[in-house]
Amino acid sequence: MSEPLFGLMMDYPLTVTQIMRHAERVYPNGEIVSVTADNPNHRCTYSEMFARARKLANVLDALGVKRGDRVATLAWNDYRHMELYYAIQCSGFVCHTINPRLFPDQVEYIVNHAEDQYIFVDKLVFPLIEKLAPVFETVKGIVVLTDEANMPDTALDNVHCYETLLADASDVFDWPELDEREACALCYTSGTTGHPKGVLYSHRSTVIHAFGANGGESIGFRNHDSVLPVVPMFHVNAWAVPYCTLMVGSKLVFPGPKMGDGETLANLINAEKVTIALGVPTVWLGLLKHLQDSGKTVETLERTVVGGSACPIAIMDAFREQYGVETIHAWGMTEMSPLGTINLPPRGFEELSPEQQSALRAKQGRPAFGVEMKIVDDDGNELPWDGVAFGRLKVRGPWICSAYYKRNDTDAHDADGWFDTGDVATMDTMGVMQITDRAKDVIKSGGEWISSIDLENVAMSHPDVAEAAVIGVPHEKWAERPLLVIVPKPGKSPTAGDILKHFEGKIANWWMPDDVQFVDELPHTATGKISKLNLRKQFADYKLPSTAA
Ligand code: ADP
């Protein structure tokens, strides 16, 4: 029998500690600018941030945190959150980021399920944690991310001031050598049905994912980039920004609690010469509105990375045509660290007609190397990559979760190890993926699927529409028909007829929404996506004109 011949290369551990060591050595003067609750313009270097991370590591050690323990953060994007990321992860603990906008009962469930030992909380979020403190089962203490002067009053024992703890600690610390398979971060999906599910990232998966996200045909951060992550550090590790940027020494610009504020974002972009910004579509709607209202421009901004939900073409067009900013459409999910696909213009893009370019831009893009994909029908049979057949999208790869944390009641993984994304998609002959819908949002009319995303794209291209969402509502004959719900732009009051006329010729006739309803605002999830679940609840008693009694 023949024997394999193994390579003779080093088994060098892929750990977050190596990213830190590299960044500190090569880019000590890397810049970090933050808006925080106690300072609207905090500035520090990578090397200052890492010195504080070593102090924090000493603090965690003194608090008695042990290898593998979970330490929670409820914090916005700023330098302190970076210190927490690196101190917790490089100490061999798990940085459990929690979305401060979750409902209190979700925070309670998540903290207890993760068995968090300490909670580091932004001053603005402290009232939530203070109220929940009695129901936490494993939490030994709460640290408020501020200085003594800004400490909130509280009757709770065991509440510490972050800056005071750091001030008393040494900035000398010997980081432990870690196994690359050890866990470094934990993030719960928002769990639109049932309890949130924990995704436990390893050092190895985190580093490989960061290599993947930093590649040329990927997000590809550069040393001369000034990076504005509007995607929160509590949402899938801010799409790997805290790792990727430190690998190459980019400048980081953190908006802190002002993430949703178009004016703050525009001012930060201009003051800090931001070249790349990342976030969900809702954020860019806010920025665009502010730019249009104020007449400001964003000269330095070259590109935005948009994902988390389908980016309406109208947003991409407005950025490109009015402000010279390219939109990179990406798709991913918490379970995938998150990068799945990225939509960079392929070779030959310039030769396509404007319509073809637009159709291609609306797609979610080609898989990043490292993510294997397939689409399957209801019986699990693989479907062709012809751009027409659509089915459930399954993935596998080194930065995709193999199981949920302490849960064996989910059927997301099949026997061959593929993970079911819960998305329905097409793949075309060029390997470009397009999401039709989330499986649970798909509209099934007369046995055929209608893509709510396609309809929303058309609605968003109407000049009077600020935001749009399409849901399926029950129909006697067709089982379900699409209902379009619209938030008009301020001062505009289009009629249902105006809106539907705009659809003519742009979609198959039978896809035409059966009705249009106007609302002042749409419900959003804690991560800023339109919540179809809540929208369906809001319209639970609604009857289509054709079926109303
Ligand atoms: P949740 O929104 O449940 O917290 P994630 O943030 O992990 O979870 O969201 C992942 C889902 O978001 C994907 O499965 C997909 O449905 C949707 N999504 C992400 N990016 C895009 C995109 N570019 N286009 C369409 N849908 C997207």
Boltz pocket constraint, residues with backbone or C-beta under 6 A from the ligand:
constraints:
  - pocket:
      binder: B
      contacts: [[A, 188], [A, 189], [A, 190], [A, 191], [A, 192], [A, 306], [A, 307], [A, 308], [A, 309], [A, 310], [A, 311], [A, 329], [A, 330], [A, 331], [A, 332], [A, 333], [A, 334], [A, 335], [A, 364], [A, 421], [A, 422], [A, 423], [A, 435], [A, 437], [A, 438], [A, 527], [A, 529]]
      max_distance: 6.0
